[in-house]
Amino acid sequence: MSKYFKTDSVIVRKFNMKDVEQIQLNILSENDLDNTQDEIGEDTTINNKIIKKKNVDKINQNINSKNITKEKSIYKSTEHVRLIVKSAINEYYTDEPTWAVEDKVNKNLVGIIKVTNYSYKNKMCNITWMMSDKYWDNNFMEDALTQIFNFLFLKKNIELIECSYYEQNNSKDIILDEIGMVKEATLRDRRVNEKTNKKENFVIYSINKNEFFENLRKKSVNNRSYKNLKRKI
């Protein structure tokens, strides 16, 4: 079961189909579609049917084909985003939910956060996320992730959260460091970026329950918004 959160800066909520346009405008662009699955997971599930990555890749090939018109390209990319949103809606009340992160003031969608690889036996999960470039300096993702980590540790029997990603830049490192995650490994040159043709490292961060609440305790000393977070959940 998932949950709705509010902070001073963001609302973390369930997706709806009205978010399709917001995702295209604020988070993705046509050129970003090839890498979308790296951020939200390899397979997309809709109504218990798995749409394999190879099928999404086929959509992307059609988008990038020189033989189609711009209008068709936009249509295909919209269909791709619709699949992402439908999947997010269906996953919301599962053990691997997907949240929309919304700017509390102007109601713009600014990010996506998803739980993956949830293991009841091992008491751990992975978090993946994407964010609009325009909001990197606003602490929005830090606030949203703090709320979700708090929920997972207190309500979902989680003892350790991992975040792993291909290192295109160091922006994610800054946010993960801020919420108290520990960089466990940098696996060098693990893939070639299709856009830049450069090799990228694979980075692994993690945080356990005790580390998270100790970091939260230190923040609450100087930040009122964190002070009662544990008791609110």
KADA-V899411 format. One record per residue. N is the residue number from 1. RES is the residue in three letters. SS is DSSP state (H for helix, E for strand, - for the rest). BURIAL is + if it has 24 or more other ideal C-beta (glycine too) atoms within 12 Angstrom, else -. D_FIRST is the distance of its C-alpha to the first C-alpha in Angstrom with 2 decimals. Layout:
n:N res:RES ss:SS burial:BURIAL d_first:D_FIRST
n:N res:RES ss:SS burial:BURIAL d_first:D_FIRST
This chain:
n:1 res:MET ss:- burial:- d_first:0.00
n:2 res:SER ss:- burial:+ d_first:3.77
n:3 res:LYS ss:- burial:+ d_first:6.87
n:4 res:TYR ss:- burial:+ d_first:10.48
n:5 res:PHE ss:E burial:+ d_first:13.33
n:6 res:LYS ss:E burial:- d_first:17.09
n:7 res:THR ss:- burial:+ d_first:19.94
n:8 res:ASP ss:- burial:- d_first:23.66
n:9 res:SER ss:- burial:+ d_first:23.72
n:10 res:VAL ss:E burial:+ d_first:20.50
n:11 res:ILE ss:E burial:+ d_first:17.51
n:12 res:VAL ss:E burial:+ d_first:14.35
n:13 res:ARG ss:E burial:+ d_first:12.61
n:14 res:LYS ss:- burial:+ d_first:11.54
n:15 res:PHE ss:- burial:+ d_first:14.57
n:16 res:ASN ss:- burial:- d_first:17.03
n:17 res:MET ss:- burial:- d_first:20.22
n:18 res:LYS ss:- burial:- d_first:22.37
n:19 res:ASP ss:H burial:+ d_first:21.23
n:20 res:VAL ss:H burial:+ d_first:23.33
n:21 res:GLU ss:H burial:- d_first:26.49
n:22 res:GLN ss:H burial:+ d_first:25.06
n:23 res:ILE ss:H burial:+ d_first:23.92
n:24 res:GLN ss:H burial:+ d_first:27.44
n:25 res:LEU ss:H burial:- d_first:29.20
n:26 res:ASN ss:H burial:+ d_first:27.44
n:27 res:ILE ss:H burial:+ d_first:25.79
n:28 res:LEU ss:- burial:+ d_first:27.43
n:29 res:SER ss:- burial:- d_first:30.97
n:30 res:GLU ss:H burial:+ d_first:32.55
n:31 res:ASN ss:H burial:- d_first:33.77
n:32 res:ASP ss:H burial:+ d_first:30.35
n:33 res:LEU ss:H burial:+ d_first:28.93
n:34 res:ASP ss:H burial:+ d_first:30.34
n:35 res:ASN ss:H burial:+ d_first:28.24
n:36 res:THR ss:H burial:+ d_first:24.91
n:37 res:GLN ss:H burial:+ d_first:23.61
n:38 res:ASP ss:H burial:+ d_first:24.51
n:39 res:GLU ss:H burial:+ d_first:21.97
n:40 res:ILE ss:H burial:+ d_first:18.98
n:41 res:GLY ss:- burial:+ d_first:19.61
n:42 res:GLU ss:- burial:- d_first:22.30
n:43 res:ASP ss:- burial:- d_first:20.91
n:44 res:THR ss:E burial:+ d_first:19.23
n:45 res:THR ss:E burial:+ d_first:17.24
n:46 res:ILE ss:E burial:- d_first:17.72
n:47 res:ASN ss:- burial:- d_first:17.32
n:48 res:ASN ss:- burial:- d_first:17.24
n:49 res:LYS ss:E burial:- d_first:20.49
n:50 res:ILE ss:E burial:- d_first:20.99
n:51 res:ILE ss:E burial:+ d_first:23.33
n:52 res:LYS ss:- burial:- d_first:25.14
n:53 res:LYS ss:H burial:- d_first:26.25
n:54 res:LYS ss:H burial:- d_first:29.83
n:55 res:ASN ss:H burial:- d_first:29.17
n:56 res:VAL ss:H burial:+ d_first:27.78
n:57 res:ASP ss:H burial:- d_first:30.86
n:58 res:LYS ss:H burial:- d_first:33.03
n:59 res:ILE ss:H burial:+ d_first:31.72
n:60 res:ASN ss:H burial:+ d_first:32.54
n:61 res:GLN ss:H burial:- d_first:35.99
n:62 res:ASN ss:H burial:+ d_first:36.63
n:63 res:ILE ss:H burial:+ d_first:35.63
n:64 res:ASN ss:H burial:- d_first:38.07
n:65 res:SER ss:- burial:- d_first:40.82
n:66 res:LYS ss:- burial:- d_first:44.05
n:67 res:ASN ss:- burial:- d_first:44.82
n:68 res:ILE ss:- burial:- d_first:42.24
n:69 res:THR ss:- burial:- d_first:42.56
n:70 res:LYS ss:H burial:- d_first:40.57
n:71 res:GLU ss:H burial:- d_first:39.16
n:72 res:LYS ss:H burial:- d_first:37.85
n:73 res:SER ss:H burial:+ d_first:36.41
n:74 res:ILE ss:H burial:- d_first:34.43
n:75 res:TYR ss:H burial:- d_first:33.25
n:76 res:LYS ss:H burial:+ d_first:32.06
n:77 res:SER ss:H burial:+ d_first:30.20
n:78 res:THR ss:H burial:+ d_first:28.48
n:79 res:GLU ss:H burial:+ d_first:27.45
n:80 res:HIS ss:H burial:+ d_first:26.02
n:81 res:VAL ss:H burial:+ d_first:23.92
n:82 res:ARG ss:H burial:+ d_first:22.81
n:83 res:LEU ss:H burial:+ d_first:21.51
n:84 res:ILE ss:H burial:+ d_first:19.54
n:85 res:VAL ss:H burial:+ d_first:17.99
n:86 res:LYS ss:H burial:+ d_first:17.31
n:87 res:SER ss:H burial:+ d_first:15.58
n:88 res:ALA ss:H burial:+ d_first:13.42
n:89 res:ILE ss:H burial:+ d_first:12.51
n:90 res:ASN ss:H burial:+ d_first:11.71
n:91 res:GLU ss:H burial:+ d_first:9.59
n:92 res:TYR ss:- burial:+ d_first:7.31
n:93 res:TYR ss:- burial:- d_first:4.38
n:94 res:THR ss:- burial:- d_first:5.77
n:95 res:ASP ss:- burial:+ d_first:6.74
n:96 res:GLU ss:- burial:+ d_first:9.15
n:97 res:PRO ss:- burial:+ d_first:8.14
n:98 res:THR ss:E burial:+ d_first:11.28
n:99 res:TRP ss:E burial:+ d_first:12.12
n:100 res:ALA ss:E burial:+ d_first:15.40
n:101 res:VAL ss:E burial:+ d_first:17.59
n:102 res:GLU ss:E burial:+ d_first:20.03
n:103 res:ASP ss:E burial:+ d_first:23.28
n:104 res:LYS ss:- burial:- d_first:23.09
n:105 res:VAL ss:- burial:- d_first:26.81
n:106 res:ASN ss:- burial:- d_first:27.63
n:107 res:LYS ss:- burial:- d_first:24.21
n:108 res:ASN ss:- burial:+ d_first:24.85
n:109 res:LEU ss:E burial:+ d_first:22.11
n:110 res:VAL ss:E burial:+ d_first:22.97
n:111 res:GLY ss:E burial:+ d_first:20.44
n:112 res:ILE ss:E burial:+ d_first:17.62
n:113 res:ILE ss:E burial:+ d_first:15.28
n:114 res:LYS ss:E burial:+ d_first:13.50
n:115 res:VAL ss:E burial:+ d_first:12.10
n:116 res:THR ss:E burial:+ d_first:14.33
n:117 res:ASN ss:E burial:- d_first:15.77
n:118 res:TYR ss:E burial:+ d_first:12.91
n:119 res:SER ss:E burial:- d_first:14.86
n:120 res:TYR ss:- burial:- d_first:13.80
n:121 res:LYS ss:- burial:- d_first:17.57
n:122 res:ASN ss:- burial:- d_first:18.71
n:123 res:LYS ss:- burial:- d_first:15.96
n:124 res:MET ss:E burial:+ d_first:16.10
n:125 res:CYS ss:E burial:+ d_first:14.88
n:126 res:ASN ss:E burial:+ d_first:16.66
n:127 res:ILE ss:E burial:+ d_first:16.23
n:128 res:THR ss:E burial:+ d_first:18.22
n:129 res:TRP ss:E burial:+ d_first:19.18
n:130 res:MET ss:E burial:+ d_first:21.91
n:131 res:MET ss:E burial:+ d_first:23.64
n:132 res:SER ss:- burial:+ d_first:26.51
n:133 res:ASP ss:H burial:- d_first:29.82
n:134 res:LYS ss:H burial:- d_first:30.75
n:135 res:TYR ss:H burial:+ d_first:28.15
n:136 res:TRP ss:- burial:- d_first:28.64
n:137 res:ASP ss:- burial:- d_first:30.70
n:138 res:ASN ss:- burial:+ d_first:28.55
n:139 res:ASN ss:- burial:+ d_first:26.10
n:140 res:PHE ss:H burial:+ d_first:23.24
n:141 res:MET ss:H burial:+ d_first:21.44
n:142 res:GLU ss:H burial:+ d_first:22.18
n:143 res:ASP ss:H burial:+ d_first:20.57
n:144 res:ALA ss:H burial:+ d_first:17.40
n:145 res:LEU ss:H burial:+ d_first:17.09
n:146 res:THR ss:H burial:+ d_first:17.88
n:147 res:GLN ss:H burial:+ d_first:15.00
n:148 res:ILE ss:H burial:+ d_first:12.49
n:149 res:PHE ss:H burial:+ d_first:14.42
n:150 res:ASN ss:H burial:+ d_first:14.42
n:151 res:PHE ss:H burial:+ d_first:10.66
n:152 res:LEU ss:H burial:+ d_first:10.54
n:153 res:PHE ss:H burial:+ d_first:13.62
n:154 res:LEU ss:H burial:- d_first:12.84
n:155 res:LYS ss:H burial:- d_first:9.33
n:156 res:LYS ss:- burial:+ d_first:8.71
n:157 res:ASN ss:- burial:- d_first:12.26
n:158 res:ILE ss:- burial:+ d_first:13.69
n:159 res:GLU ss:- burial:+ d_first:17.45
n:160 res:LEU ss:E burial:+ d_first:18.54
n:161 res:ILE ss:E burial:+ d_first:17.54
n:162 res:GLU ss:E burial:+ d_first:19.95
n:163 res:CYS ss:E burial:+ d_first:21.01
n:164 res:SER ss:E burial:+ d_first:23.77
n:165 res:TYR ss:E burial:+ d_first:25.66
n:166 res:TYR ss:E burial:+ d_first:29.14
n:167 res:GLU ss:- burial:+ d_first:31.26
n:168 res:GLN ss:- burial:+ d_first:32.70
n:169 res:ASN ss:- burial:- d_first:33.30
n:170 res:ASN ss:- burial:- d_first:32.53
n:171 res:SER ss:H burial:- d_first:30.38
n:172 res:LYS ss:H burial:+ d_first:27.10
n:173 res:ASP ss:H burial:- d_first:28.86
n:174 res:ILE ss:H burial:- d_first:29.60
n:175 res:ILE ss:H burial:+ d_first:26.03
n:176 res:LEU ss:H burial:+ d_first:24.75
n:177 res:ASP ss:H burial:- d_first:27.73
n:178 res:GLU ss:H burial:+ d_first:26.96
n:179 res:ILE ss:- burial:+ d_first:23.52
n:180 res:GLY ss:- burial:+ d_first:25.22
n:181 res:MET ss:- burial:+ d_first:24.46
n:182 res:VAL ss:E burial:- d_first:27.34
n:183 res:LYS ss:E burial:+ d_first:29.01
n:184 res:GLU ss:E burial:- d_first:29.47
n:185 res:ALA ss:E burial:- d_first:31.38
n:186 res:THR ss:E burial:- d_first:32.98
n:187 res:LEU ss:E burial:- d_first:33.83
n:188 res:ARG ss:E burial:- d_first:36.80
n:189 res:ASP ss:E burial:- d_first:37.55
n:190 res:ARG ss:E burial:- d_first:34.71
n:191 res:ARG ss:E burial:- d_first:34.95
n:192 res:VAL ss:E burial:- d_first:37.24
n:193 res:ASN ss:- burial:- d_first:35.80
n:194 res:GLU ss:- burial:- d_first:36.92
n:195 res:LYS ss:- burial:- d_first:37.68
n:196 res:THR ss:- burial:- d_first:39.60
n:197 res:ASN ss:- burial:- d_first:40.84
n:198 res:LYS ss:- burial:- d_first:40.25
n:199 res:LYS ss:E burial:- d_first:38.58
n:200 res:GLU ss:E burial:+ d_first:35.33
n:201 res:ASN ss:E burial:+ d_first:33.99
n:202 res:PHE ss:E burial:- d_first:30.55
n:203 res:VAL ss:E burial:+ d_first:29.06
n:204 res:ILE ss:E burial:+ d_first:26.60
n:205 res:TYR ss:E burial:+ d_first:25.06
n:206 res:SER ss:E burial:+ d_first:22.92
n:207 res:ILE ss:E burial:+ d_first:22.00
n:208 res:ASN ss:E burial:+ d_first:21.19
n:209 res:LYS ss:H burial:+ d_first:19.62
n:210 res:ASN ss:H burial:- d_first:23.09
n:211 res:GLU ss:H burial:- d_first:24.33
n:212 res:PHE ss:H burial:+ d_first:21.51
n:213 res:PHE ss:H burial:+ d_first:22.05
n:214 res:GLU ss:H burial:- d_first:25.79
n:215 res:ASN ss:H burial:+ d_first:25.71
n:216 res:LEU ss:H burial:+ d_first:23.70
n:217 res:ARG ss:H burial:- d_first:26.34
n:218 res:LYS ss:H burial:- d_first:29.13
n:219 res:LYS ss:H burial:+ d_first:27.71
n:220 res:SER ss:H burial:- d_first:27.24
n:221 res:VAL ss:H burial:- d_first:30.97
n:222 res:ASN ss:H burial:- d_first:31.90
n:223 res:ASN ss:- burial:- d_first:28.92
n:224 res:ARG ss:H burial:- d_first:27.85
n:225 res:SER ss:H burial:- d_first:24.58
n:226 res:TYR ss:H burial:+ d_first:23.26
n:227 res:LYS ss:H burial:- d_first:24.83
n:228 res:ASN ss:- burial:- d_first:22.18
n:229 res:LEU ss:H burial:+ d_first:19.06
n:230 res:LYS ss:H burial:- d_first:18.14
n:231 res:ARG ss:H burial:- d_first:18.69
n:232 res:LYS ss:H burial:- d_first:16.67
n:233 res:ILE ss:- burial:- d_first:13.21
